């Protein structure tokens, strides 16, 4: 017979499974911004970091900026280094 914890784990997944799902949802949101950021000029992409800084100064939480900031960093790396972060690397950065 399964205990209540095991039943909940089977239905909801383990705590780790739930965390990974949350990370994957954020990666999907980051990926959704990719085409929009590719279309920006270098100057417009650079201006996003100043906008993030201003939002933080105005009380926005770091967690609220994670998706657009990671998407911006990924695009900057693609342009400067010619390398695009893999999804698992984004998750590693979130952990």
Secondary structure, DSSP 8 states (H G I E B T S, - for coil): ---HHHHHHHHH--HHHHHHHHHHHHHHHHHHTHHHHHTS-HHHHHHHHHHHHHHHHTT--HHHHHHHHHHHHHHHHHHHHS----HHHHHHHH-
